[in-house]
Every structure is written in structure tokens, then in C-alpha cells.
Amino acid sequence: MQEFFNNVSRYPRYFITFTLGIFFALFEWLKPLFQKPVTAIALIGFFIGGALFISFTLRAMLGLSPV
């Protein structure tokens, strides 16, 4: 039974490592685009717009506030 819990306890660590790896690879891929101010502003605007879109969509789907 101890082996089972040791095995299950590894899954959160694997998930965190996997997620950080994806973000690190994405950041390394986008880092050259942040060198120019025009593309940096466009990327920041894209990220903010995407976050707002997801936020408004989830609020409307869950009925948290009238949209």
C-alpha cells in the first residue's frame, strides 16, 4: 500500500514539471518577439485580450454577472 501512495504522490510533481516546461518553451519561443516595441505591445495586447475574452465567456456561461 505504501508503494501505491508513493506512486500517486508523484503525479502532482509531474504535472507541475510538465506545465512549467510548456511555459518555459513558450516563453523562449516568444522572447525574440519582445525585442521590438511594436511586436511587444501587440503581444501584450493579445494576451490581455485573450484573458478578458476567457473571463467574460466564463462569467456568461456560469451566470456570475449579467453581461
N, C-alpha and C positions, 0 to 999 in steps of 0.2 A: 504494500500500500504506500510505503514511503517513496518508492520509485515513481508511482503514479503522480503524487503531488510534486515531486521534483520535476517531472516532465511537464506538468501543467504550469508550473511556475515559470518555465522558460518562455512560454508563449507571449506574455506581455513584453518581455525584454526583446524578443524577436520582432514584435510589432513596432516597438519604439525605434529599433535599429533600422528596420525597413523603411519606416516613414521618414526618419532623418536622412537616410540615404537618398530617397527620392527628392527631398527638398534641397539637399546639397547639390545633387546633379542638376536640378532645375536652376538653382542659383548660379552655378558655374556656366551653364548654357546662356543665361541671361546677362551675366556680368559684362560682356563686351558691349551690350546694348546700352548700358548705363554710362558709358564713356561720353556719349554725345548728349547734350542737354535736351535736344528735341525728342530723341527716342526715349530718354529717361522720363520726361514729362508725359509722353504718350503711354509708356508702360505703367507709370504710377496711376494715371487716369483710368487705364484699362482695369487695373487691379481694384481700384476704388469702385468703379462702375460695376464690376463683376460681384464684389462683395455686397453692394447695395441691391443689385438685382436678386441675389440669392436671399438676402434678408427680407426684402419686400415680398418675394414669392413665398417664402416660408410663413411669413406673417399672414398673408392672404389665405394660404392653404390651411393653416391651423386656426384661423379665426381669432388671432390675438388682438387685432385692431382693425377697424374699418378702413379699407383702402379705397 
